[in-house]
Amino acid sequence: MTQKRIIVLNGHPGPTSLSRQFSEKYAAAARDAGNDVRLHHLPEMSFDIDYGFAGYENAKPLEPDLETFLADLEWAEHFVVATPMWWGGLPAKLKGLFDRSFLPGRAFNTRVKKLGMPAPMLTGKTARIILTSDTPRWFERLIYRNAIMHQTSKQIMGFAGIKPTRYTYFSGASEASDAKVKGWFTKVEAIGKRAG
């Protein structure tokens, strides 16, 4: 198997979580399979999540943790994010990370347009999102119409050129039995082993 450069982001803002465990298990399995992996934990990153009123012409300077994250993302060929779904979307700090770091000149080019949209700058990369939720998968698909998946795959990852984005969805996360969680860990490790 060809070695991949992989960035893994634990996107849960709390110090302990399933997302943290998924991130660590994915990273360990991917490393054991010979891949080069860089792991980031959102709760250990220090930055202002509010873009504020600066505008793209007068953007806030990136804090060191955001600069390191973005440099690792530019280096990587594959981007893995483990996150819960909260109120149908991403946790505020994780959304803030994208708001602050996916900037013109780094994630997209406003000077070059295609079909009226800025040209993506993070092309040649793929993504995997490991998503936990209490919403059953069928309900998310039929009633909510995969809204969080459309947002993350099209309006965040795809906008910057990262595609395709594949998903691993674990529902009933708040009340999952130890046996169920153990099965989830096995699945995540298998995905990590194949760098998927």
Secondary structure, DSSP 8 states (H G I E B T S, - for coil): ----EEEEEE---SSS-HHHHHHHHHHHHHHHTT-EEEEEEGGG-------TT-TGGG-----HHHHHHHHHHHH-SEEEEEEE-BTTB--HHHHHHHHHHS-BTTTEEEEEEETTEEEESS-SEEEEEEEEESS-HHHHHHTSTTHHHHIIIIIIIIHHTEEEEEEEEEE-GGG--HHHHHHHHHHHHHHHHTT-
